[in-house]
Amino acid sequence: MKVGDPKCISQIRSNSYRIKALENFSYHIVGAEKGIGVREKSKSICELLDHPDQLEEERAKAKQIRSKLTGMSTGSTAYPLGEFL
């Protein structure tokens, strides 16, 4: 939602009832409840869908971060490998 095409938001909105249903998701494994991550993610998605201004802010932040990281590459490091050997 934060970095996808704006058209994807309309698709997510049209299926928001499915996402909302995941707010009650529960998964137990060996006596431990493991569904908290799904419930939290569902809740955060629904909150963003309910507040379009907040969603646009999050999209702008993600775009800014993405543009900062675009110039970085694995080949460019501050310390050449020879300095560590």
C-alpha positions in Angstrom: 0.0 0.0 0.0 2.8 2.4 0.8 4.8 1.8 -2.4 2.4 0.1 -4.8 0.5 1.6 -7.7 -2.4 3.9 -6.6 -4.7 1.5 -8.4 -3.8 -1.2 -5.8 -5.4 0.9 -3.1 -8.8 0.8 -4.8 -8.5 -3.0 -5.1 -7.5 -3.3 -1.4 -10.5 -1.0 -0.4 -12.9 -3.2 -2.4 -11.6 -6.2 -0.4 -11.3 -4.5 2.9 -14.0 -6.8 4.4 -11.5 -9.7 4.0 -8.7 -7.7 5.7 -11.0 -6.6 8.5 -11.9 -10.3 9.1 -8.3 -11.0 9.8 -8.4 -8.7 12.9 -9.8 -11.8 14.7 -7.2 -14.2 13.2 -6.0 -16.8 15.7 -3.3 -19.5 15.1 -2.1 -21.8 17.9 0.9 -24.0 17.6 2.1 -26.2 20.5 0.0 -24.2 23.0 1.3 -20.8 21.9 -0.8 -18.2 20.0 1.0 -17.1 16.9 -1.6 -14.9 15.1 -0.7 -11.6 16.7 1.3 -10.4 13.7 -1.6 -11.0 11.3 -4.0 -9.2 13.6 -1.7 -6.2 14.0 -1.0 -5.9 10.3 -4.7 -6.2 9.5 -5.5 -3.5 12.0 -2.8 -1.1 10.6 -4.0 -1.7 7.0 -7.6 -0.9 8.0 -6.6 2.2 9.9 -4.7 3.5 6.8 -7.7 2.7 4.6 -10.0 4.7 7.0 -7.7 7.7 7.0 -6.7 8.7 3.4 -4.6 11.6 4.6 -2.5 9.4 6.8 -2.1 6.9 3.9 -0.8 9.7 1.6 1.7 10.7 4.3 2.9 7.1 4.6 3.2 6.9 0.8 5.2 10.1 0.7 7.6 8.9 3.4 8.1 5.6 1.6 8.8 7.4 -1.6 11.4 9.6 0.1 13.1 6.6 1.7 13.0 4.7 -1.6 14.7 7.6 -3.4 17.4 7.8 -0.7 18.2 4.1 -1.1 18.1 4.1 -4.9 21.6 5.5 -5.1 23.1 3.0 -2.8 24.7 -0.2 -4.1 26.4 -3.2 -2.6 29.6 -2.3 -4.5 30.1 1.1 -3.0 31.3 1.0 0.6 33.0 3.5 2.8 35.9 1.1 3.5 37.6 -0.8 0.7 38.1 -4.5 1.4 41.8 -4.1 1.5 41.7 -2.0 4.6 40.3 -4.9 6.6 42.9 -7.5 5.5 
